[in-house]
Amino acid sequence: MFLRGNLTSSIMRAAVDDDVIAVSPCRSSGLPPIAVKPPQWFTPDQAQRILDGLAPAWRTMCPLGF
Protein backbone atom coordinates (compact mmCIF):
# COMPACT_ATOMS: atom_id res chain seq x y z
CA MET A 1 0.00 0.00 0.00
CA PHE A 2 2.70 2.47 1.00
CA LEU A 3 4.79 1.92 -2.12
CA ARG A 4 1.82 2.39 -4.43
CA GLY A 5 0.76 5.53 -2.56
CA ASN A 6 4.29 6.88 -2.58
CA LEU A 7 4.69 6.16 -6.29
CA THR A 8 1.35 7.75 -7.15
CA SER A 9 2.17 10.78 -5.04
CA SER A 10 5.56 11.13 -6.75
CA ILE A 11 3.98 10.92 -10.20
CA MET A 12 1.38 13.53 -9.29
CA ARG A 13 4.03 15.83 -7.81
CA ALA A 14 6.02 15.56 -11.04
CA ALA A 15 2.88 16.37 -13.04
CA VAL A 16 2.38 19.53 -10.97
CA ASP A 17 6.05 20.47 -11.41
CA ASP A 18 5.71 20.00 -15.18
CA ASP A 19 2.49 22.06 -15.25
CA VAL A 20 0.50 19.10 -16.52
CA ILE A 21 -1.99 19.47 -13.65
CA ALA A 22 -2.58 22.43 -11.35
CA VAL A 23 -2.90 20.59 -8.05
CA SER A 24 -2.00 17.07 -7.00
CA PRO A 25 -4.98 15.01 -5.85
CA CYS A 26 -2.55 13.30 -3.44
CA ARG A 27 -1.63 16.50 -1.59
CA SER A 28 -3.80 15.84 1.44
CA SER A 29 -4.31 12.11 1.34
CA GLY A 30 -3.07 10.55 4.52
CA LEU A 31 -1.60 7.13 4.13
CA PRO A 32 -1.89 4.73 7.05
CA PRO A 33 1.24 4.50 9.18
CA ILE A 34 3.63 1.68 8.43
CA ALA A 35 3.75 -0.88 11.21
CA VAL A 36 7.39 -1.41 12.12
CA LYS A 37 8.02 -4.96 13.21
CA PRO A 38 11.11 -5.89 15.18
CA PRO A 39 13.50 -8.22 13.35
CA GLN A 40 13.11 -11.91 13.97
CA TRP A 41 16.30 -13.89 14.31
CA PHE A 42 16.94 -17.60 14.08
CA THR A 43 17.89 -19.27 17.31
CA PRO A 44 21.14 -21.24 17.18
CA ASP A 45 19.13 -24.50 17.17
CA GLN A 46 16.97 -23.31 14.26
CA ALA A 47 20.04 -22.21 12.31
CA GLN A 48 21.70 -25.58 12.89
CA ARG A 49 18.62 -27.46 11.70
CA ILE A 50 18.57 -25.36 8.54
CA LEU A 51 22.27 -25.98 7.93
CA ASP A 52 21.82 -29.72 8.50
CA GLY A 53 19.20 -29.80 5.74
CA LEU A 54 21.38 -28.07 3.15
CA ALA A 55 23.63 -29.62 0.56
CA PRO A 56 27.31 -29.55 1.63
CA ALA A 57 28.20 -26.86 -0.91
CA TRP A 58 25.77 -24.43 0.75
CA ARG A 59 26.72 -25.20 4.36
CA THR A 60 29.85 -23.08 4.21
CA MET A 61 28.13 -19.99 2.78
CA CYS A 62 24.86 -19.89 4.71
CA PRO A 63 26.28 -19.18 8.20
CA LEU A 64 27.27 -15.76 6.86
CA GLY A 65 23.60 -15.02 6.35
CA PHE A 66 22.71 -16.07 9.86
Secondary structure, DSSP 8 states (H G I E B T S, - for coil): -HHHHHHHHHHHHHHHHTTSSSS-TTTT---------------HHHHHHHHHTS-HHHHTTHHHH-
